[in-house]
Amino acid sequence: MMLFRHALSRRDAFLILLGASSMHIWSLLFRQVPSEQSIVINTHLMHDQPGTDQAALKAAVPPPPQAYSATFTNTITTTTTRTVTRDLIPTTVPAVLSSDTRVSIDVSRELPHTSIVAHAPGWTLFRNLYMSNGTLFVVTDDISQFPEIRMMTSTGLAAVNTPENIAAREPTKENMDFLTPEQAQTRWGGDVKKGEKNRVWSIEGNTLLFNDPSQFLRHYYHFVAELFFGVQAFWHGAFSKPTSSPSDTYALVHPSPPPVTRAIFTHSNADGWRDGPGFNAYFLRGAFPSLTVEMQEDWDDRIATTRIGTRDRAWHFPLVLLTDRSAAHRGTVCGSQTQRTAAEAWSYMKDHQQLQGMHVGGWWEPVRSAIWRFSGSQLPMLSAASVVSSPNQELMDVGVEAQKSLGMPEKVVVTYISRQGVARRKLIAEDHAVLVAGLKDMADRRGWELNVLQAEKMTKDEQVQAAAKTTILLGVHGNGLTHLVWMPPTRASTVIEMFYPEGFAHDYQWTTRALGMSHFAVWNDTHRTYPNKPEVNYPEGFQGNEIPVYAPTIIQLIEDRVDGKI
């Protein structure tokens, strides 16, 4: 087949050859060559996407300080590795503008070094973490800048309180290990002088890497009010500026942190993270509608594809939050004080004054508002204007004194979540009947709204809608009290939890206080609250159906809370 209708003249051929040669020489002389001392890192922090508030996003990612020694070329940011101490949380994040990691990592002579953005036991936010053959690798020339591996990860086995199981959950080099930059290059690097590329593939975007077993994932409270509660506190806090005034601790609107791209459940299949009632999936799709979810089978695929005989491949995570339940329990706050893994994440950010709006759950507000909207709740968005006055004293701890600075709701709504229709942990039938009658009389007398709910008979939207307007949430210790995370912050917002006498667990008590609300534990006719909280105890009868309650105690407690007497 002829390519041209007419043959080229010698002159035409010469001109074409001359032009091609000129373009080739030009590209050789003026092409941009990546610096040997820098790398391109992509975390998808500032892509222009529809519906993204770019101004807020850029505010959340301020320009790098001098310590980062950043150099800008067009839209590419190059940074040097920074020094991190064991108790350091950075107050700024380097601006990252690149839209491609593959090119530089494929051909760079040195792989990006691993660094830590923030760390608490069981919660470690990495830049440039690697995985090959199932092992997570930290690439660094200074191991002393990183926490102990056991405080970051574990074997991921289900937890049983026996010496043998505790020992079996201690991590080994197969779970996480350190590599020097030279070792990493030898293991995964290509010879760039020969035109070889590195055997490293970047997983674009920002990742949540969950090393928890499905043992607790299939539970609404543990999944939402513990795991993702901690994720939001840690992720939001890590990219927030320190609070500079007491009024900041009441703010509900803040610059957005980098978006999360995917969640990987390394020890859970598709059924392993979904609870029976379906609230986990409802929450995940409603709060993070664009989140990609990978499970154990996907993780196994990634592991399998790194094995290529004697020359391994590696996956590269530009920005990844690794969470590990066993590692969190090795921390003091979780292991000795609260037994809540999220408490390590929350307490760390609060202690470093990174927890935005801590008196009103401001750091949680993006999730709370997303679920309100997803459920169709007819509730206006809360704002800092709901605060009556800001305290003049220094930053305070969460508690009733700080809560007094909030405004009252337009209408007091009391919600009693009844467990009388479920299999276990129920009030004595007569006590339940007297309590409901007393609540109705109180609501009529005070002009309040009362809702007595059986969650198992309601849709998920209806349950969230009820919580979204609740002032006082009341119930026996149980999963339904997880809905407290959807309550609006007000001066009277309170959770009243009924226990079998002398029984107590931190689940809802700690979560309530972490959102700046008040919690009362009730034993029949007595009640206690922070700091005079009970000790954790599971007496015989804790899980039973003969839990007593003295209705007048509950009624008086509710009225005193609304009237500001306690």
C-alpha positions as CSV (number, residue, x, y, z in Angstrom):
1,M,0.0,0.0,0.0
2,M,1.4,3.4,-0.9
3,L,1.8,5.9,1.9
4,F,2.0,9.0,-0.3
5,R,0.2,9.9,-3.5
6,H,3.4,11.4,-4.9
7,A,7.1,10.7,-4.4
8,L,9.0,13.2,-2.2
9,S,11.6,15.4,-3.9
10,R,15.1,15.4,-2.6
11,R,14.5,18.9,-1.2
12,D,11.3,17.8,0.7
13,A,13.1,14.8,2.2
14,F,16.0,16.9,3.3
15,L,13.7,19.4,5.1
16,I,11.8,16.7,6.9
17,L,15.1,15.1,8.1
18,L,16.4,18.5,9.2
19,G,13.3,19.2,11.2
20,A,13.2,15.9,13.0
21,S,16.9,16.2,13.9
22,S,16.4,19.7,15.3
23,M,13.5,18.5,17.5
24,H,15.6,15.6,18.9
25,I,18.6,17.8,19.7
26,W,16.3,20.4,21.3
27,S,14.7,17.8,23.6
28,L,18.1,16.5,24.6
29,L,19.3,20.0,25.5
30,F,16.3,21.3,27.4
31,R,14.3,18.4,28.8
32,Q,13.7,18.5,32.6
33,V,15.8,15.9,34.5
34,P,14.5,14.8,38.0
35,S,16.9,15.8,40.7
36,E,18.9,12.9,42.2
37,Q,18.4,14.4,45.7
38,S,14.6,14.8,45.5
39,I,11.5,12.7,44.9
40,V,8.0,13.5,43.7
41,I,5.3,12.5,46.2
42,N,1.6,12.4,45.4
43,T,-1.0,12.3,48.0
44,H,-3.9,13.7,46.0
45,L,-4.3,16.5,48.5
46,M,-5.1,19.4,46.1
47,H,-6.6,18.0,42.9
48,D,-9.2,20.2,41.3
49,Q,-12.3,18.0,41.6
50,P,-15.9,18.9,41.2
51,G,-17.5,19.8,44.5
52,T,-14.1,20.2,46.3
53,D,-13.5,23.4,48.3
54,Q,-10.1,24.2,47.0
55,A,-9.6,27.2,49.2
56,A,-10.3,25.2,52.3
57,L,-8.1,22.4,51.1
58,K,-5.2,24.7,50.5
59,A,-5.7,26.3,53.9
60,A,-5.4,22.8,55.4
61,V,-2.1,22.3,53.6
62,P,0.0,25.4,54.3
63,P,3.4,26.1,52.6
64,P,6.3,24.1,53.9
65,P,8.5,25.6,56.6
66,Q,12.2,26.0,56.2
67,A,12.8,22.5,57.6
68,Y,11.3,21.0,54.5
69,S,13.6,22.9,52.1
70,A,11.0,22.6,49.3
71,T,11.7,23.4,45.6
72,F,9.0,24.1,43.1
73,T,9.1,23.4,39.4
74,N,5.9,24.0,37.5
75,T,3.3,21.9,39.4
76,I,5.8,19.5,40.9
77,T,6.9,19.7,44.6
78,T,10.1,18.1,45.7
79,T,10.8,17.7,49.4
80,T,13.6,16.3,51.6
81,T,13.0,13.8,54.4
82,R,12.4,15.4,57.7
83,T,13.5,14.4,61.2
84,V,10.7,13.1,63.5
85,T,10.9,12.5,67.2
86,R,8.8,9.9,69.1
87,D,6.6,12.6,70.6
88,L,6.4,15.1,67.8
89,I,3.4,16.0,65.8
90,P,4.0,18.5,63.0
91,T,1.9,21.6,62.9
92,T,2.2,22.0,59.1
93,V,2.1,19.7,56.1
94,P,4.2,20.2,53.0
95,A,2.3,21.4,50.0
96,V,2.0,18.6,47.5
97,L,1.0,19.5,44.0
98,S,2.1,16.6,41.9
99,S,-0.5,14.6,40.0
100,D,1.8,11.6,39.2
101,T,4.0,9.4,41.4
102,R,4.7,6.6,39.0
103,V,7.2,8.5,36.7
104,S,9.6,9.7,39.4
105,I,9.5,6.6,41.6
106,D,9.9,4.3,38.6
107,V,13.2,6.0,37.5
108,S,14.5,7.7,40.7
109,R,17.9,6.5,42.0
110,E,16.7,6.6,45.6
111,L,13.2,5.5,46.7
112,P,11.2,8.0,48.9
113,H,12.2,7.7,52.5
114,T,9.5,6.9,55.1
115,S,8.5,9.5,57.6
116,I,5.8,9.9,60.3
117,V,3.2,12.7,60.2
118,A,1.8,11.7,63.6
119,H,1.9,8.7,66.0
120,A,0.0,7.4,69.0
121,P,-0.1,3.7,70.1
122,G,-2.0,1.9,67.4
123,W,-2.3,5.0,65.2
124,T,0.5,5.8,62.9
125,L,0.2,8.2,59.9
126,F,3.0,7.5,57.5
127,R,4.4,9.1,54.4
128,N,6.0,6.6,52.0
129,L,5.3,3.2,53.6
130,Y,6.0,0.1,51.5
131,M,4.6,-3.4,51.4
132,S,6.2,-6.5,49.9
133,N,5.3,-10.1,50.4
134,G,2.9,-9.1,53.2
135,T,5.5,-7.2,55.2
136,L,5.2,-3.4,55.8
137,F,8.6,-1.8,55.3
138,V,9.9,1.5,56.7
139,V,12.7,2.8,54.5
140,T,15.0,5.0,56.6
141,D,18.6,5.6,57.5
142,D,17.7,6.5,61.1
143,I,15.6,3.9,63.0
144,S,15.8,5.9,66.2
145,Q,13.3,8.4,64.7
146,F,10.5,5.8,64.7
147,P,8.4,4.2,67.6
148,E,8.8,0.6,68.5
149,I,7.2,-1.6,66.0
150,R,5.0,-3.2,68.6
151,M,3.4,0.2,69.3
152,M,2.5,0.5,65.6
153,T,1.3,-3.0,64.6
154,S,0.8,-6.6,65.6
155,T,0.1,-9.9,64.0
156,G,-3.5,-9.0,63.6
157,L,-4.8,-12.1,65.4
158,A,-8.1,-12.0,67.3
159,A,-7.7,-11.0,70.9
160,V,-8.1,-13.4,73.8
161,N,-7.1,-12.5,77.3
162,T,-4.5,-15.3,77.8
163,P,-0.7,-15.0,78.1
164,E,-0.4,-17.3,75.0
165,N,-2.6,-15.1,72.9
166,I,-1.0,-11.9,74.1
167,A,2.4,-13.2,73.1
168,A,1.0,-14.4,69.7
169,R,-0.1,-10.9,68.9
170,E,3.4,-9.5,69.3
171,P,4.6,-8.4,65.8
172,T,7.6,-10.1,64.1
173,K,9.8,-9.0,61.2
174,E,7.2,-10.6,58.9
175,N,4.7,-8.0,60.0
176,M,6.9,-4.9,59.8
177,D,10.6,-4.3,59.3
178,F,13.1,-1.5,58.6
179,L,15.1,-1.2,55.4
180,T,18.0,1.3,54.8
181,P,17.6,3.2,51.5
182,E,20.4,1.2,50.1
183,Q,18.7,-2.1,51.0
184,A,15.4,-0.9,49.5
185,Q,17.1,0.1,46.3
186,T,18.9,-3.3,46.1
187,R,15.7,-5.2,46.8
188,W,13.3,-3.3,44.5
189,G,15.4,-0.9,42.5
190,G,16.4,-1.1,38.8
191,D,19.7,0.0,37.3
192,V,18.7,3.4,35.8
193,K,22.0,3.5,33.9
194,K,20.8,0.5,32.0
195,G,17.4,1.9,31.5
196,E,15.8,-0.3,34.1
197,K,12.9,0.9,36.1
198,N,12.2,0.3,39.8
199,R,9.9,-2.5,40.8
200,V,7.7,-0.2,42.9
201,W,4.1,0.7,42.2
202,S,2.5,3.6,43.9
203,I,-1.0,3.3,45.2
204,E,-2.3,6.7,44.3
205,G,-4.3,8.7,46.9
206,N,-4.6,8.4,50.7
207,T,-5.2,5.1,52.5
208,L,-6.7,3.8,55.7
209,L,-4.9,0.5,56.5
210,F,-6.8,-1.5,59.1
211,N,-4.9,-4.3,60.8
212,D,-7.8,-5.2,63.1
213,P,-9.3,-8.7,63.0
214,S,-13.0,-9.0,62.2
215,Q,-13.6,-9.9,65.8
216,F,-14.7,-6.4,66.6
217,L,-15.4,-5.0,63.1
218,R,-18.9,-6.7,63.0
219,H,-20.2,-4.5,65.7
220,Y,-21.8,-1.1,65.1
221,Y,-20.2,0.5,68.2
222,H,-16.7,-0.7,67.6
223,F,-16.8,0.0,63.9
224,V,-18.3,3.5,64.0
225,A,-17.8,4.9,67.5
226,E,-14.4,3.4,68.1
227,L,-12.5,2.6,64.8
228,F,-13.8,5.4,62.6
229,F,-14.2,7.7,65.6
230,G,-10.5,7.4,66.1
231,V,-9.7,7.7,62.4
232,Q,-11.5,11.0,62.2
233,A,-9.9,12.4,65.3
234,F,-6.4,11.4,64.2
235,W,-6.7,12.2,60.5
236,H,-8.4,15.6,61.1
237,G,-6.1,16.5,64.0
238,A,-2.9,15.6,62.1
239,F,-3.7,18.2,59.4
240,S,-5.1,20.9,61.7
241,K,-3.4,23.9,63.1
242,P,-3.0,24.1,66.9
243,T,-5.9,25.8,68.7
244,S,-4.8,29.3,69.5
245,S,-7.7,30.5,71.7
246,P,-10.4,29.0,73.9
247,S,-13.0,30.0,71.2
248,D,-11.3,27.6,68.8
249,T,-12.3,24.7,71.0
250,Y,-16.0,25.5,70.2
251,A,-15.6,25.9,66.5
252,L,-17.6,23.5,64.2
253,V,-16.1,24.6,60.9
254,H,-12.5,24.0,60.0
255,P,-10.3,23.6,56.9
256,S,-10.8,20.2,55.4
257,P,-8.0,17.6,55.8
258,P,-6.8,15.7,52.8
259,P,-9.5,13.3,51.4
260,V,-9.3,9.6,52.1
261,T,-9.3,7.5,49.0
262,R,-9.5,3.9,50.2
263,A,-9.9,1.7,53.2
264,I,-8.2,-1.7,53.3
265,F,-9.3,-4.3,55.8
266,T,-6.4,-6.7,55.8
267,H,-8.0,-9.4,58.0
268,S,-11.6,-9.1,57.0
269,N,-13.6,-10.4,54.1
270,A,-16.7,-8.8,52.7
271,D,-18.8,-10.2,55.6
272,G,-16.3,-9.5,58.3
273,W,-16.8,-5.8,58.7
274,R,-20.6,-5.7,58.1
275,D,-22.8,-5.9,61.2
276,G,-26.1,-7.8,61.4
277,P,-28.4,-4.8,61.3
278,G,-26.4,-3.3,58.5
279,F,-25.5,0.0,60.2
280,N,-21.8,-0.3,59.4
281,A,-22.4,-0.3,55.6
282,Y,-25.0,2.4,56.0
283,F,-22.5,4.6,57.9
284,L,-19.6,3.9,55.6
285,R,-21.5,4.7,52.4
286,G,-23.2,7.7,53.9
287,A,-20.2,9.3,55.5
288,F,-17.7,8.4,52.8
289,P,-19.6,7.9,49.6
290,S,-16.5,7.9,47.4
291,L,-14.4,5.6,49.5
292,T,-13.0,2.5,47.8
293,V,-13.1,-0.5,50.1
294,E,-10.6,-3.4,49.8
295,M,-10.7,-6.5,51.9
296,Q,-8.6,-9.5,52.8
297,E,-8.9,-11.1,49.4
298,D,-7.7,-7.8,47.8
299,W,-4.8,-7.5,50.2
300,D,-3.8,-11.1,49.5
301,D,-3.9,-10.2,45.8
302,R,-1.5,-7.4,46.4
303,I,0.8,-9.7,48.4
304,A,0.8,-12.4,45.7
305,T,1.7,-9.9,43.0
306,T,4.8,-8.8,44.8
307,R,6.4,-12.3,44.6
308,I,8.3,-12.7,41.4
309,G,11.1,-15.2,42.3
310,T,14.2,-13.6,43.5
311,R,13.3,-10.1,42.5
312,D,10.4,-8.8,44.6
313,R,8.0,-6.0,43.7
314,A,6.7,-3.5,46.3
315,W,3.6,-1.4,46.8
316,H,4.2,2.2,47.8
317,F,1.7,4.1,50.0
318,P,2.3,7.9,49.7
319,L,0.1,8.7,52.7
320,V,-1.4,6.0,54.9
321,L,-2.9,5.7,58.3
322,L,-2.1,2.4,59.9
323,T,-4.4,1.4,62.8
324,D,-3.9,-1.6,65.0
325,R,-6.2,-2.6,67.9
326,S,-3.5,-4.7,69.8
327,A,-1.0,-1.9,69.5
328,A,-3.5,0.6,70.8
329,H,-4.1,-1.5,73.9
330,R,-0.4,-1.4,74.6
331,G,-0.8,2.4,75.2
332,T,-1.5,3.8,78.6
333,V,-4.7,5.7,77.7
334,C,-6.4,2.7,76.0
335,G,-4.8,-0.2,77.9
336,S,-5.0,1.2,81.5
337,Q,-7.6,3.9,81.5
338,T,-10.4,3.5,78.9
339,Q,-10.1,0.3,77.0
340,R,-11.1,2.3,73.9
341,T,-8.7,2.3,71.0
342,A,-10.0,5.6,69.8
343,A,-9.0,7.2,73.1
344,E,-5.3,6.9,72.1
345,A,-5.9,8.9,68.9
346,W,-8.3,11.4,70.5
347,S,-6.1,12.0,73.6
348,Y,-3.0,12.5,71.5
349,M,-4.5,15.2,69.4
350,K,-6.2,16.9,72.3
351,D,-2.9,16.9,74.3
352,H,-1.1,18.5,71.4
353,Q,-4.0,21.0,70.9
354,Q,-4.7,19.7,67.5
355,L,-8.3,18.6,68.2
356,Q,-10.4,21.2,66.6
357,G,-13.7,22.2,68.3
358,M,-13.1,19.6,71.0
359,H,-16.0,21.0,73.2
360,V,-18.6,20.4,70.5
361,G,-17.1,17.5,68.6
362,G,-16.0,19.9,65.8
363,W,-13.5,17.5,64.5
364,W,-16.3,14.9,64.2
365,E,-18.7,17.4,62.6
366,P,-18.0,16.5,59.0
367,V,-19.0,12.9,59.6
368,R,-22.0,13.9,61.8
369,S,-23.3,16.3,59.2
370,A,-22.8,13.8,56.4
371,I,-24.9,11.2,58.1
372,W,-27.6,13.8,59.0
373,R,-27.9,14.7,55.4
374,F,-27.7,11.1,54.3
375,S,-30.6,10.2,56.6
376,G,-32.7,13.1,55.5
377,S,-32.7,14.7,59.0
378,Q,-34.5,18.0,58.9
379,L,-32.0,19.8,61.1
380,P,-30.1,23.0,60.3
381,M,-26.4,22.8,60.2
382,L,-24.9,23.8,63.5
383,S,-22.5,26.7,63.7
384,A,-20.3,28.5,66.2
385,A,-23.1,31.0,66.7
386,S,-24.8,28.4,69.0
387,V,-22.2,29.2,71.6
388,V,-23.5,31.6,74.2
389,S,-20.1,32.8,75.4
390,S,-16.5,31.7,75.1
391,P,-14.7,31.1,78.4
392,N,-11.9,33.6,79.1
393,Q,-9.7,31.1,80.9
394,E,-7.1,28.9,79.2
395,L,-8.0,25.9,77.2
396,M,-10.1,23.5,79.3
397,D,-10.6,19.8,79.4
398,V,-13.9,18.5,78.1
399,G,-16.6,18.5,80.7
400,V,-19.7,20.0,82.1
401,E,-18.1,23.4,82.8
402,A,-17.2,23.8,79.1
403,Q,-20.6,22.6,78.1
404,K,-22.2,25.4,80.1
405,S,-21.0,27.9,77.4
406,L,-23.2,26.3,74.7
407,G,-26.7,27.3,73.9
408,M,-29.9,25.4,74.8
409,P,-31.8,23.6,72.0
410,E,-35.0,25.2,70.7
411,K,-36.9,22.2,72.0
412,V,-35.8,19.6,74.6
413,V,-36.2,16.1,73.2
414,V,-35.9,13.1,75.4
415,T,-35.2,9.8,73.6
416,Y,-35.5,6.4,75.4
417,I,-34.1,3.5,73.4
418,S,-35.8,0.5,74.9
419,R,-34.2,-3.0,74.9
420,Q,-37.4,-4.8,76.1
421,G,-37.9,-6.4,72.7
422,V,-34.4,-7.9,72.3
423,A,-32.9,-11.1,73.8
424,R,-30.8,-9.8,76.6
425,R,-29.9,-6.9,78.9
426,K,-33.4,-5.7,79.7
427,L,-35.0,-3.8,82.5
428,I,-37.3,-5.6,84.9
429,A,-40.7,-5.4,83.1
430,E,-42.4,-3.5,85.9
431,D,-39.6,-1.0,86.2
432,H,-39.7,-0.4,82.5
433,A,-43.4,0.3,82.6
434,V,-43.1,2.7,85.5
435,L,-40.2,4.5,83.8
436,V,-42.1,5.1,80.5
437,A,-45.2,6.4,82.5
438,G,-42.9,8.8,84.4
439,L,-41.2,10.0,81.3
440,K,-44.5,10.7,79.6
441,D,-45.8,12.7,82.7
442,M,-42.5,14.7,82.8
443,A,-42.7,15.5,79.0
444,D,-46.3,16.6,79.3
445,R,-45.6,18.7,82.4
446,R,-42.5,20.4,80.9
447,G,-43.7,20.8,77.3
448,W,-40.9,18.5,76.0
449,E,-40.9,15.9,73.3
450,L,-40.6,12.3,74.3
451,N,-39.7,9.4,72.0
452,V,-39.7,5.8,73.2
453,L,-38.0,3.8,70.5
454,Q,-37.5,0.2,69.6
455,A,-34.6,0.5,67.2
456,E,-35.1,-3.0,65.7
457,K,-38.5,-1.9,64.4
458,M,-37.2,1.3,62.8
459,T,-35.4,2.0,59.5
460,K,-31.8,3.3,59.8
461,D,-32.9,6.7,58.5
462,E,-35.5,6.9,61.2
463,Q,-33.0,6.0,63.9
464,V,-30.5,8.7,62.8
465,Q,-33.3,11.3,62.5
466,A,-34.4,10.6,66.0
467,A,-30.8,10.9,67.4
468,A,-30.2,14.1,65.4
469,K,-32.8,16.0,67.4
470,T,-32.2,14.4,70.8
471,T,-31.2,16.3,73.8
472,I,-31.2,13.5,76.4
473,L,-30.5,10.0,75.3
474,L,-31.5,7.2,77.7
475,G,-31.1,3.5,77.6
476,V,-29.7,0.3,79.1
477,H,-26.0,-0.4,78.2
478,G,-26.2,-1.6,74.6
479,N,-25.6,-1.0,70.9
480,G,-28.4,1.5,70.5
481,L,-26.5,4.0,72.6
482,T,-24.0,4.3,69.7
483,H,-26.5,6.7,68.2
484,L,-25.1,9.3,70.6
485,V,-22.5,10.2,68.0
486,W,-25.3,11.7,65.9
487,M,-26.6,14.0,68.7
488,P,-26.3,17.8,68.3
489,P,-24.0,19.6,70.8
490,T,-26.0,21.7,73.2
491,R,-25.7,22.9,76.8
492,A,-28.0,20.0,78.0
493,S,-26.9,17.2,75.7
494,T,-26.6,14.1,77.9
495,V,-26.4,10.4,77.8
496,I,-28.0,8.4,80.7
497,E,-26.9,4.8,80.7
498,M,-28.5,2.2,82.9
499,F,-26.5,-0.7,84.3
500,Y,-27.0,-3.7,86.4
501,P,-26.0,-2.6,89.9
502,E,-22.2,-2.2,90.2
503,G,-21.7,-3.0,86.5
504,F,-19.9,-0.5,84.3
505,A,-18.1,-0.3,80.9
506,H,-16.3,2.7,79.3
507,D,-17.9,2.3,75.8
508,Y,-20.5,5.1,75.8
509,Q,-19.1,7.0,78.8
510,W,-15.8,7.8,77.1
511,T,-17.4,8.4,73.7
512,T,-20.0,10.8,75.1
513,R,-17.3,12.9,76.9
514,A,-15.1,12.9,73.8
515,L,-17.9,14.8,72.0
516,G,-18.1,17.4,74.8
517,M,-21.4,16.0,76.2
518,S,-22.3,14.7,79.7
519,H,-22.7,11.1,80.7
520,F,-24.3,9.6,83.8
521,A,-24.1,5.9,84.8
522,V,-27.3,4.9,86.7
523,W,-27.5,1.9,89.1
524,N,-31.2,1.6,90.1
525,D,-31.6,4.7,92.4
526,T,-28.1,6.1,92.3
527,H,-26.0,7.8,89.6
528,R,-22.4,8.8,89.0
529,T,-20.6,10.9,86.5
530,Y,-17.1,12.0,85.6
531,P,-14.7,12.4,87.4
532,N,-16.4,10.3,90.0
533,K,-17.1,7.5,87.5
534,P,-17.3,3.8,88.5
535,E,-14.6,1.2,87.9
536,V,-15.1,-1.2,85.0
537,N,-17.0,-4.2,86.3
538,Y,-19.1,-7.0,84.8
539,P,-20.9,-8.6,87.7
540,E,-23.2,-11.6,87.3
541,G,-26.5,-10.2,86.0
542,F,-24.7,-7.6,83.8
543,Q,-26.0,-9.3,80.6
544,G,-29.3,-10.5,82.1
545,N,-32.9,-9.4,81.9
546,E,-33.5,-8.3,85.5
547,I,-31.9,-4.9,85.5
548,P,-33.6,-2.7,88.1
549,V,-34.2,1.1,87.7
550,Y,-35.9,3.5,90.0
551,A,-37.9,5.8,87.7
552,P,-38.0,8.9,90.0
553,T,-34.2,8.9,90.0
554,I,-34.1,9.1,86.2
555,I,-36.8,11.8,86.0
556,Q,-35.0,14.0,88.6
557,L,-31.7,13.5,86.8
558,I,-33.1,14.6,83.5
559,E,-34.9,17.7,84.9
560,D,-31.8,18.7,86.9
561,R,-29.6,18.4,83.7
562,V,-32.0,20.6,81.6
563,D,-32.3,23.1,84.4
564,G,-28.6,23.4,84.8
565,K,-28.5,22.2,88.4
566,I,-25.9,19.5,87.6
